[in-house]
Structures are given as C-alpha cells and as structure tokens.
Amino acid sequence: MRGRLTYQGGMAGSGGAGAAATIQGNVRVEGGDISADDIGLKPHTHYVAGAGAQTGPATA
C-alpha cells in the first residue's frame, strides 16, 4: 500500500513471531492516549532516584 491509510471504527491485529506492528516515522495521537500493558503514556509517573518522590504526569 502506498499513501495514507484512513479508517473508522478502530484497528486491531496480532502478529506471529516478532512485533505485531512496526511504524517508521512519527506517530501523532490526538484526543487519546497510547498504552502498553495497561500503563498510559500520558498519565503515568516515575519515581525520582534517591528521593523516592513520585513525579507528576506528563505535560505538554
């Protein structure tokens, strides 16, 4: 396929060996989030090394 892929209603898939999907280049998400194993990119936090304090969620 060449050109832009446009779809409605979501997208699902699965793969055999290796990754189910590989995207080269930028990915832009508008009005949503990206998650892996139920951890969202936008709301997730980290702990500050040494201090043990939790960071806030991601900001733009």
C-alpha positions as a Markdown table, in Angstrom:
| # | Residue | x | y | z |
|---|---|---|---|---|
| 1 | Met | 0.0 | 0.0 | 0.0 |
| 2 | Arg | 1.2 | 3.5 | -0.8 |
| 3 | Gly | -0.3 | 6.7 | 0.5 |
| 4 | Arg | -2.3 | 7.5 | 3.6 |
| 5 | Leu | -4.4 | 4.8 | 5.3 |
| 6 | Thr | -7.7 | 6.2 | 6.7 |
| 7 | Tyr | -10.1 | 4.1 | 8.7 |
| 8 | Gln | -13.0 | 4.5 | 11.1 |
| 9 | Gly | -14.1 | 2.1 | 13.9 |
| 10 | Gly | -10.7 | 1.3 | 15.4 |
| 11 | Met | -8.0 | -1.1 | 14.4 |
| 12 | Ala | -6.9 | -4.4 | 15.8 |
| 13 | Gly | -4.4 | -7.0 | 14.9 |
| 14 | Ser | -2.0 | -9.7 | 16.1 |
| 15 | Gly | 1.3 | -11.0 | 14.9 |
| 16 | Gly | 3.2 | -14.2 | 14.8 |
| 17 | Ala | 6.9 | -14.1 | 15.5 |
| 18 | Gly | 8.2 | -10.6 | 16.5 |
| 19 | Ala | 6.3 | -7.4 | 16.6 |
| 20 | Ala | 2.6 | -7.2 | 15.5 |
| 21 | Ala | 3.3 | -3.8 | 14.1 |
| 22 | Thr | 6.3 | -1.6 | 13.2 |
| 23 | Ile | 5.9 | 2.0 | 12.3 |
| 24 | Gln | 8.8 | 4.0 | 10.9 |
| 25 | Gly | 8.5 | 7.8 | 11.4 |
| 26 | Asn | 6.4 | 9.9 | 13.7 |
| 27 | Val | 3.1 | 8.9 | 15.2 |
| 28 | Arg | 0.6 | 11.6 | 16.3 |
| 29 | Val | -2.3 | 10.8 | 18.7 |
| 30 | Glu | -5.0 | 13.5 | 19.1 |
| 31 | Gly | -7.6 | 13.3 | 21.8 |
| 32 | Gly | -6.4 | 9.9 | 23.2 |
| 33 | Asp | -3.5 | 8.1 | 24.7 |
| 34 | Ile | -1.1 | 5.3 | 23.9 |
| 35 | Ser | -0.8 | 2.4 | 26.4 |
| 36 | Ala | 1.2 | -0.7 | 26.9 |
| 37 | Asp | 0.2 | -3.4 | 29.4 |
| 38 | Asp | -2.5 | -1.0 | 30.9 |
| 39 | Ile | 0.1 | 1.8 | 31.5 |
| 40 | Gly | -0.9 | 5.0 | 29.7 |
| 41 | Leu | 1.7 | 7.3 | 28.2 |
| 42 | Lys | 0.1 | 10.5 | 29.4 |
| 43 | Pro | -0.9 | 9.7 | 33.0 |
| 44 | His | 2.0 | 7.5 | 34.1 |
| 45 | Thr | 4.5 | 8.8 | 36.6 |
| 46 | His | 8.1 | 7.9 | 37.7 |
| 47 | Tyr | 9.9 | 7.9 | 41.0 |
| 48 | Val | 12.8 | 10.3 | 41.4 |
| 49 | Ala | 16.0 | 8.3 | 42.0 |
| 50 | Gly | 17.3 | 8.7 | 45.5 |
| 51 | Ala | 14.5 | 11.0 | 46.8 |
| 52 | Gly | 11.8 | 8.3 | 46.4 |
| 53 | Ala | 9.3 | 11.1 | 45.4 |
| 54 | Gln | 6.8 | 10.5 | 42.6 |
| 55 | Thr | 6.8 | 12.8 | 39.6 |
| 56 | Gly | 3.6 | 14.2 | 38.2 |
| 57 | Pro | 2.0 | 13.0 | 34.9 |
| 58 | Ala | 3.4 | 14.1 | 31.6 |
| 59 | Thr | 2.8 | 17.7 | 30.5 |
| 60 | Ala | 2.9 | 19.2 | 27.0 |
